[in-house]
Amino acid sequence: MITGTGTGQRRRRRVQLTPVRSIPVEFTGERAGEGPLTLGQLDLCAWLTGTPDQFYAILHVELPVPAAVSVDDLAEATAVLIARHESLRTTYLPGEQPRQRVAAAGVQMLEVCSLGAGQWGPRDRPAVAKALVRWLRESPDPTRRPVRVAVAIAPDIGDRVIACAAAFSHLAVDHDAIGILTRDFAELLGDPARRQAGRPGHQPLDQAELEATPAERRRADAALDRLREQSWRIPRCLYALPGARTSGESLVVELSSAAAAMAVRRVAARTRASRSSIVLAAICAVVARRANYRGLTFRLSSNNRFERHLVNYVGSLAQSSTATVEIADKGFDELVGHTWTTVMEASRHGRYDGAKRAAMDELIEHERGVRFNHDPLFNSLVPESWSGLTAGVGFQPEEADVALAQTELRWRPMPVSGTPIRFTLNQIDRCLRLDMWSGDTGLVPRAELESVLLAVERLLVAAGHGDVACGRMPEPIGLEPIAGTPDRILVDSCWVDVADVQRLVDEAAAPAVAHVFASAGGRPLVAYLAATDAVYTPEQAHARCMAVLAYHPTAITPRHYVICRTAPSDPADPTAWPAPVATGAGRAIRHDRAAVIAGERDVR
């Protein structure tokens, strides 16, 4: 196995890009139009409004090109692509009711970079494309166009295009839409006869109109009902080591494993499940064992392309959905089947009104004493195909065992995120490339990321030999559950350290004396506080805890508050506190306010 940083992995030819010109590309579409945003766009709009510099606000991708293609060919293909897909010529108008405006015609600049002197050819494309993607990421577009396209040319061979890359606004497309665009672009470059916009397909303006119909509104409300039920049991912090404190640093570790890719194909051929669900099943098994859960409830990203009219839809449909995967008492093959059906069911209910969800979240957060993070635990960026389910029998499992020696772990720094851990499946053919991102290395350090990724690989390789029975699962995983202490308790689906809750209450109640007990009077997580002018009721104590909870990512609020006139000399002695002046959960909320938050009716 090889470990290292994401830079300098192998000795490669140095790639230096020099911007030389921008070529205006004129496009003309079928129509112009203006209308409301789709549910997926509204969800993203709210997300990006809160975090405008979000890492995933712009999606960068290589657009593969043939071995011999000219800049003129690329310009023609780009013009047709933009004419064909309205999301690539759409601007977004902010406001209380944001709207989208589609231009019928316009000009797209094709940015041209030179590679400089030397012999450049098809073998250089991967390195050049990676450099081009990096150049796009590091030279942001102040106008925030829905798409930017850049090419790298070799001047010594007649300005032949070596690589092409694009930057797409996430409001315009999601990853499945990028897959459709990549396929279309390749077809346009490969056959000049196809370079016609053709009959327009289902577009975002059409989707917004469809979502406004009574049938689709009922469907969105049903999805929200399912999400509400799942939100009552999702953990606040799924994964953190005991005693962990935030550090302000973030990184991702990437597992590159040919052995795991072989094993996944064998499992897919045996179970007829999707390859991404096999990887997710292994992740769930490892995380559940390490974090000591019998099942996992988590967010995932759904692209919602189940209906026929959405199969080739280029727009942003991605919204988070929630799935509960039960791990206990299941062998690996059974877990794979269960994971696949559970994720499919969650994804079918992944289109809803984001504003209604936010209002619902506010109520549930207040009742549970948690803060939700809607970033997905798992996101798959790989396309599925039937051949992927049936192509696993061309090699023996022993080949995967031998390939384990080629496994690589590479890490790189990332922007700080509020999500403790996040998995992204980037590739599954020939080599499995799985990222594990720690939003804060103080909570989940690099060594933990590496050990979890290797445990996922071991479990997959073991499953490549045959089904792994429930009782045998810990053996290939090879990780023990996180060590517990008497002050680490499971409350409301959340593993919490009492010390973390104590720090939360200390900040919320300051300057009052407070002490949190793991249990008192038959209740878990009870906070005793000395009354002050600002805090003399459980409702006030709970409100102050909720106000600072975002700064304590591994804590939840106390389940019960006991307010006393004064604090004893030894606050850690529950019998020393005087008779309380007020007790309660602090969750009381006016019925009219609850109705508004739940979206049931308007209160004037």
Secondary structure as GFF3:
##gff-version 3
##sequence-region A 1 604
A	DSSP	beta_strand	2	5	.	.	.	ID=ss1
A	DSSP	beta_strand	18	28	.	.	.	ID=ss2
A	DSSP	beta_strand	33	36	.	.	.	ID=ss3
A	DSSP	alpha_helix	39	50	.	.	.	ID=ss4
A	DSSP	three_ten_helix	55	57	.	.	.	ID=ss5
A	DSSP	beta_strand	58	62	.	.	.	ID=ss6
A	DSSP	alpha_helix	71	84	.	.	.	ID=ss7
A	DSSP	three_ten_helix	86	89	.	.	.	ID=ss8
A	DSSP	beta_strand	90	93	.	.	.	ID=ss9
A	DSSP	beta_strand	99	102	.	.	.	ID=ss10
A	DSSP	beta_strand	105	114	.	.	.	ID=ss11
A	DSSP	three_ten_helix	122	124	.	.	.	ID=ss12
A	DSSP	alpha_helix	125	138	.	.	.	ID=ss13
A	DSSP	beta_strand	147	154	.	.	.	ID=ss14
A	DSSP	three_ten_helix	155	157	.	.	.	ID=ss15
A	DSSP	beta_strand	160	169	.	.	.	ID=ss16
A	DSSP	alpha_helix	175	190	.	.	.	ID=ss17
A	DSSP	three_ten_helix	192	194	.	.	.	ID=ss18
A	DSSP	alpha_helix	204	211	.	.	.	ID=ss19
A	DSSP	alpha_helix	214	231	.	.	.	ID=ss20
A	DSSP	beta_strand	251	257	.	.	.	ID=ss21
A	DSSP	alpha_helix	258	271	.	.	.	ID=ss22
A	DSSP	alpha_helix	275	291	.	.	.	ID=ss23
A	DSSP	beta_strand	295	302	.	.	.	ID=ss24
A	DSSP	three_ten_helix	308	310	.	.	.	ID=ss25
A	DSSP	beta_strand	319	326	.	.	.	ID=ss26
A	DSSP	alpha_helix	332	348	.	.	.	ID=ss27
A	DSSP	alpha_helix	354	368	.	.	.	ID=ss28
A	DSSP	beta_strand	378	380	.	.	.	ID=ss29
A	DSSP	alpha_helix	386	390	.	.	.	ID=ss30
A	DSSP	alpha_helix	397	403	.	.	.	ID=ss31
A	DSSP	three_ten_helix	404	406	.	.	.	ID=ss32
A	DSSP	beta_strand	408	413	.	.	.	ID=ss33
A	DSSP	beta_strand	421	427	.	.	.	ID=ss34
A	DSSP	beta_strand	432	438	.	.	.	ID=ss35
A	DSSP	alpha_helix	446	465	.	.	.	ID=ss36
A	DSSP	three_ten_helix	470	472	.	.	.	ID=ss37
A	DSSP	alpha_helix	474	477	.	.	.	ID=ss38
A	DSSP	beta_strand	488	491	.	.	.	ID=ss39
A	DSSP	beta_strand	494	497	.	.	.	ID=ss40
A	DSSP	alpha_helix	498	509	.	.	.	ID=ss41
A	DSSP	beta_strand	514	520	.	.	.	ID=ss42
A	DSSP	beta_strand	523	530	.	.	.	ID=ss43
A	DSSP	alpha_helix	538	548	.	.	.	ID=ss44
A	DSSP	three_ten_helix	549	551	.	.	.	ID=ss45
A	DSSP	beta_strand	560	564	.	.	.	ID=ss46
A	DSSP	three_ten_helix	574	576	.	.	.	ID=ss47
A	DSSP	beta_strand	580	584	.	.	.	ID=ss48
A	DSSP	alpha_helix	591	598	.	.	.	ID=ss49
###
